[in-house]
């Protein structure tokens, strides 16, 4: 099992994103109004890339459509 640890958390209005670290790399969990809406794996990306993706979701740049396209859950 891949252990996940919280690296950083972003929040803006009703959206929240949690950047998680794993042995495989970074993953971001996305939430809308407290309900989990998906997780995107950024295993081959840098910490900065994963953090930017999380912030972009909270500010509306990363859309629900994009999240649905790339989310694993």
LINPEMO-V303531 format. One record per residue. RES is the residue in three letters. NEAR is the number of other ideal C-beta (glycine too) atoms within 12 Angstrom. Layout:
res->RES near->NEAR
res->RES near->NEAR
This chain:
res->UNK near->6
res->UNK near->15
res->UNK near->11
res->UNK near->20
res->UNK near->15
res->UNK near->19
res->UNK near->23
res->UNK near->24
res->UNK near->22
res->UNK near->27
res->UNK near->20
res->UNK near->19
res->UNK near->13
res->UNK near->17
res->UNK near->32
res->UNK near->26
res->UNK near->40
res->UNK near->32
res->UNK near->36
res->UNK near->30
res->UNK near->22
res->UNK near->22
res->UNK near->13
res->UNK near->16
res->UNK near->22
res->UNK near->34
res->UNK near->35
res->UNK near->46
res->UNK near->35
res->UNK near->40
res->UNK near->26
res->UNK near->24
res->UNK near->12
res->UNK near->11
res->UNK near->13
res->UNK near->19
res->UNK near->28
res->UNK near->29
res->UNK near->30
res->UNK near->32
res->UNK near->25
res->UNK near->30
res->UNK near->21
res->UNK near->11
res->UNK near->21
res->UNK near->14
res->UNK near->20
res->UNK near->15
res->UNK near->21
res->UNK near->34
res->UNK near->25
res->UNK near->23
res->UNK near->36
res->UNK near->38
res->UNK near->26
res->UNK near->23
res->UNK near->39
res->UNK near->28
res->UNK near->17
res->UNK near->18
res->UNK near->17
res->UNK near->32
res->UNK near->19
res->UNK near->20
res->UNK near->13
res->UNK near->18
res->UNK near->30
res->UNK near->17
res->UNK near->12
res->UNK near->23
res->UNK near->22
res->UNK near->17
res->UNK near->15
